[in-house]
């Protein structure tokens, strides 16, 4: 899995990014990570930081991340959302019963 950063902010994580490189004729072709100069994300082309320049495209920083890290973050977000929901329901119940915190 790969995480991509744009302007120092994480903006997407992908299992299988679409890697590209620029050919001598100026056209792009699909390639593997080792040959990649850029990546296409949501139909937008980006240059990968520290790779040869491919033209006037925004540069992204690419970082490999483990599945475990991503799953842990998703589980934490779900846990946080569950806590918010329970707290919200408790507050509604207390209001309905006319109780104050």
N, C-alpha and C positions, 0 to 999 in steps of 0.2 A: 504494500500500500504506500502511496505517496501523498504527501501534504504539500500544497503550493501556497506560497506567500507572495502577495502583491503589496507594494508600499509598506513593507514590514508587518503586514497583517495576514493571518491565515485566511484564505478565502475558499479553499476546497480541498477535499481529500478524495483520491481516486484509487481504485484497485488496479485498473489497466488504462493508464493515460495513452493518448494517441500521440506518439513521438514522431517528429518530422525532422528532415534535414534538407538543406538547400542544395540542389544539383548545380552543376556548372552552367546549365542552360537557364538558370534563374528560377526554375520551377521547384516546388517542394515535392518530396516523396516520403512515404511512410518508412520508418526504420525502427530499429530496436533502441533501447536506452543508451547503449554504448556509443552509437553513432549520432544520437539526437543533438540537434542544435536548438530545437524548439518543441513546443507542445501545443496541441489544439484542445481547448477546453470550451465546451458549449459553443462551438463554431467560431471561436475567437483564437487567433494565432498569437502565441507568446514566445519570446526568446527566453531560453533557460540561462540563468546567471552562470558565468564562467565558461560558457560554450562560445564557439565562434559566432560573430554577429550575423544576423540574417536579415537585417533591414530595420525599418521603422516600426518596430513592435515593442509593446511594453515588456519589461523583463520581470520574470518570476524567479523566485528561489524555490528549488525543489528539494524536498527532504524525504528520505525513506523513513517510514514509521512502521512499527510492528502492529500487527492486528490486536495484540493484547492491550496496547496503549489506547488504541481507538475504542475498543470494546469497553475498557474501563471508563473512559470519558463518557461514552454513551450511557452506561449503567449509572454513572453519577448524575448525569442530567436527568435521567428518568426518575431516580431516587429523589432528586431535588423537586421535580414536578409533582411527584406523589405527595411529598411533604407540604408543598404549597396548596395542593388540592385539599388535603386533610385539614390544614389550618383554616382555609377558606370555609369549608363545610362546618367546622367547629364554630367559627365566628357567626355564621348564619344561624346555626342552632341556638347559640347564646342570645342573639338578637330576638329570635322568635320566642324564646322563653322569658325575655325581658331581663336577662342577666347581664351584668357588666363584667369586664375583665378585671 
